[in-house]
Amino acid sequence: MNLKVILSALLVIVSFEGLTQNIYSALQHDRGVDLRTEPKVEELIVKTTFINKESTYTKKDVILVNSKHKIISETRFDKNGELESRLTKTFDSSDLRSLTRKLERWHPVLGYSFKTAYYTYDENGHLTKVQDKDQDDILYQETTITNNENGDPIELVVRTSNSDQYGKEVAIYDYPNNRVITKVLGNNGAVISESSITIDFSVQMNDNTYNEFGDLIKSSKHEYEYKYDKHNNWTKKVIFKMVDGKRTRYQSITRKIKYLK
């Protein structure tokens, strides 16, 4: 595989840290935090513990949400408790569509830096363009998105301002099964990779098991245990991997939820 094809594939890898785009990130754009509609929440302190054979470590996120429970700020700390990054969003008057997204990073060697993304929507409120600018307000990447009649992305093209490299991804939807097939294409149109992903994680699937609150407790590869507060929002979730019928605990998440008064 030549360098141009490799670069095309890398351009559509999604990452909180890199602010790049793909079909999955477009589908998840501005989805709310997993909370009940009422009462309204102001802040969540989330601690995630990763468990493996070599080590166990915990990271912390401090999340602020708006009136629609969409993230307006997410501050991340590393396993040593040091400030790592902060994601900040601005929204329109409806609190439903984000207008900008700023990512600040504190690197122990490179120091402080930030990047900002600007979102464009069509007349139906569907995301059609993302422009990424550096801290000098210089455009370095632009993503254009074509949507179907449901407003879901069917083609995504990422271009950089300093080269002719670009990444292209297309999607075919299987709505009855809540799945979408995505294909990453090279500059010559050849398929570099193909994936099958879930369209909407809030939709209950027949082959999974859910509890009385609608939360997933068993899938083909994982099992989940929860603890809830008096508002039926979960405050602890433990995730187990299922291997040969045996459960292995590999992640634990706790949430301290602050409600609006």
Salt bridges, closest charged atoms under 4 A:
ASP30 OD2 - HIS29 NE2 3.10
ASP30 OD1 - LYS89 NZ 3.23
GLU38 OE2 - LYS40 NZ 3.77
ASP61 OD2 - ARG76 NE 3.77
GLU74 OE2 - ARG76 NE 3.37
GLU84 OE2 - LYS59 NZ 4.00
ASP92 OD2 - ARG97 NE 3.27
GLU104 OE1 - ARG86 NH1 3.65
ASP122 OD2 - HIS126 ND1 3.74
ASP132 OD1 - ARG101 NH2 3.72
GLU155 OE1 - LYS168 NZ 3.50
ASP200 OD1 - ARG31 NH1 3.39
ASP215 OD2 - ARG36 NH2 3.25
GLU223 OE2 - LYS218 NZ 3.98
GLU223 OE1 - ARG247 NH1 3.09
GLU225 OE2 - ARG247 NH2 2.87
